[in-house]
């Protein structure tokens, strides 16, 4: 995703926003919201907060974002499954997709994008 690599370099900015997952989540949210899709950020469940849920045509796309230093760790998708965030949506959507995205703080880009379709 080239858009992330085009974000301003840290040396010109006097903060470290690109080190936080909220920086990247807000960019992803902007894409979906600008497309007119129904999005919920920091969606609460009984086991925690999902970073973002996007709903389209009786499908739920559940996103978890993580910022890592150098190597992808697979923790974003793992967290969705461990905390069972999808349980909230069972019976409400025909298809549920779990999506983990990991960003590099150093490279300011996507390191890992993994997903799986949840059996409903």
N, C-alpha and C positions, 0 to 999 in steps of 0.2 A: 504494500500500500504506500505509494509514493507520497501521499499527502503528509504523512508523519515525518518523513525525512525532510520535507520542506518547511517544517516549523522552525522558528528562529533558533539560532545557535545560542547556547547557554551563555557564552562569553558576552553577548550583547544584552542579555537580560539579567537583571540584578536579583533573580530568585531562582529557585530550583523546582518550579512547577512540573517540569517534565520527569521528575523523579516520583511523581505520585500517580496512582492509577486513575484518579479523578480527572486528571488532565486528558488522558486518552479516552476515558469513558465519555467525557463531554463531547469530544469530537465525533465518536461513533453515534452517540445520542443525536447530535445535530443532523447527521446524515439521515437517520431514520425519521426523526421528527419533521425535517424539511420535506420528506417524501410523503408526508401525510399519514404515516403509520401511527397506530396507538402504542405509545411507549410509557413504561413506568420505571422510574429509577429508584434505587434503594427500596425495592419491593420487599416488605416485611413478611416473614413466615414465622412459624412457631420455633424455628431453629436458627434464625439469623436473618440477614438481609441479602437478597440477591442484588447484584449490581444493576442489572437492567433486564426487563422483560419487554419483548416486542410481540404484538399480536397482529396476525394477518390471516384472513380467510380460514377461520377455525383452526389456526395453528398458533402455538406459543413457542417463541424462541427465547430461551433463558440464557443470559450472558453473565459470565464472571470474568473480571479483568484482573490481571496481576502485572506488576512491574518487577523485572528481574535484572540482575546486573549483566551477566555475560551469556549464560547458557539457559535454554528453556528447561523448566522444571516439571511441567505438567500439573502444577498445583491448582490452576484455575478450574479445569474440568473436574479434577478430583474433589474440590470443595463442593461443587454443585451436587455431585453424587453422594459424598459423605454426609452432607447436611440435608439431603433429600428435598431440595428446594422444589422439585417438580411435583411433589405430592399435592401441593396447593392447587394445581391445575388439572389433576386427574378428574375425569368426568365432565370437564368444562370445555376441553379442546380435543379434536380428533387426533391431532398430531402434536407431539412435544419434542422439541430439539434442545439439547444441552450443548452449550457452546462456551469453550474456554479460550481466552485470548491472553497471550503473554507478550508484553512489550519490553524492549531493552531500554533501560534508562540511558545507557551510553550511546547507543545507535539511534535512539528515538524512532524505533520502527518495530513492526511485528516480528517476534521471534518464533512464536508458536501459535497456530490456530488449529484447534481440534474440536470435533463435535461428534455427537452420536444421537440417533433417533431413539427416543424413549418408547418402549412398548406401552400402549395405553389400554 
